[in-house]
Each structure stands twice: as C-alpha cells, then as structure tokens.
C-alpha cells in the first residue's frame, strides 16, 4: 500500500456537499431578507420571495459544487505531503538562480 493520500482522503464528498449546502443556505437567506420575506407588505409577496430564494439557493448549490469539484481536480495528492522550500510560482531554474545569487551575495549593496 502507498502512503500517498488520495483525492477522496483530501476532500471527502460529504465535506464538499456540506460546503455547497452552506453557501446555498446563505444565498437563500440573503435573497429572502433582501426581498422582504419577513415583512408582509402586500398579499403574495412572501410566496414570490420564497420561490426566488429557493431558485437562488439551488443555483448557488450547483455552481458551488461544480467549482469546488473542479478545484479538487487540480490538486495533485502527491504534492500535498511534499515540503516546499521556496517560492511556489518560480520554476526550478529560477529558484536555483535565486539561491546562487543569495549564496554569492550578489544582491547585497
């Protein structure tokens, strides 16, 4: 057996669903509050606000779930346990050149 964590170990499906559900509930509540669901100004307003809130919550749930799933696909499980000892966005050659400059004292005034 390998000691490398799998994607499933890194991001459990229940956690992904929970995060998407939390975002959907938040969006639904924001829509309900902004549309005046808790204030009864005229007849039918509450029902209309509830329908729009459920639609917004559903859209938010699906979009959040798809975005998080796509971001999980980007993660390489082997890179999670690896120690990074330098800038992340520099290439290996640039890291070596920067290290050589620092060792030789080239950037000292």
C-alpha positions in Angstrom: 0.0 0.0 0.0 1.1 3.5 -0.6 1.2 6.3 2.0 0.1 8.9 -0.5 -3.3 10.5 0.3 -5.9 10.1 -2.3 -8.2 12.9 -3.5 -11.0 11.2 -1.6 -8.9 11.5 1.6 -8.2 15.1 1.0 -11.7 16.3 0.2 -14.4 13.9 1.3 -17.6 14.2 -0.7 -19.6 14.9 2.4 -17.4 18.0 3.1 -17.9 19.2 -0.5 -21.7 18.8 -0.2 -21.7 20.5 3.2 -19.8 23.5 1.9 -22.1 23.8 -1.1 -25.1 23.5 1.1 -23.9 26.1 3.5 -23.3 28.5 0.6 -26.8 27.8 -0.8 -28.4 28.4 2.6 -26.5 31.7 2.9 -27.6 32.8 -0.6 -31.2 31.8 0.0 -31.4 33.7 3.3 -29.8 36.8 1.8 -32.3 36.7 -1.1 -35.2 36.2 1.4 -34.1 39.1 3.6 -33.5 41.4 0.6 -36.9 40.7 -1.0 -38.8 41.4 2.2 -39.9 37.8 3.1 -40.1 38.7 6.7 -42.2 41.8 6.1 -45.7 41.4 4.8 -46.4 44.5 2.7 -48.9 43.0 0.2 -50.5 39.7 -0.5 -48.4 37.1 -2.3 -45.1 38.9 -1.6 -43.9 36.1 0.8 -44.6 33.3 -1.7 -42.8 35.2 -4.5 -39.8 35.9 -2.3 -39.7 32.2 -1.2 -39.7 31.0 -4.8 -37.0 33.3 -5.8 -35.0 32.5 -2.7 -35.2 28.7 -3.4 -34.1 29.3 -7.0 -31.1 31.4 -5.9 -30.2 28.7 -3.3 -30.4 25.9 -5.9 -28.3 27.8 -8.4 -25.7 28.6 -5.7 -25.6 25.0 -4.6 -25.0 23.7 -8.1 -22.4 26.3 -9.0 -20.5 25.9 -5.7 -20.5 22.2 -6.1 -19.1 22.3 -9.7 -16.5 24.9 -8.8 -15.2 23.0 -5.8 -15.2 19.8 -7.7 -13.1 21.4 -10.5 -10.7 22.8 -7.9 -10.3 19.4 -6.3 -9.2 18.0 -9.7 -6.4 20.5 -9.8 -4.9 19.2 -6.5 -2.1 16.6 -7.0 -2.3 14.3 -4.0 1.5 13.7 -4.2 2.2 17.4 -3.8 0.2 17.8 -0.6 2.7 16.0 1.6 5.7 17.4 -0.1 7.6 20.2 1.7 8.0 23.3 -0.4 11.2 25.2 0.4 11.0 28.2 -1.8 8.7 30.4 -3.8 5.8 28.5 -5.3 5.4 30.3 -8.6 9.1 30.2 -9.7 10.4 27.5 -11.9 13.2 25.2 -10.7 15.8 27.1 -12.8 14.7 30.4 -11.4 14.8 29.0 -7.8 18.4 27.7 -8.4 19.5 31.1 -9.9 18.0 32.9 -7.0 19.7 30.6 -4.5 23.0 31.0 -6.2 22.6 34.8 -6.2 21.8 34.7 -2.4 24.8 32.4 -1.7 27.2 34.6 -3.6 25.9 37.8 -2.0 25.2 39.4 -5.4 22.1 41.2 -4.1 24.0 42.8 -1.2 24.6 46.6 -1.7 
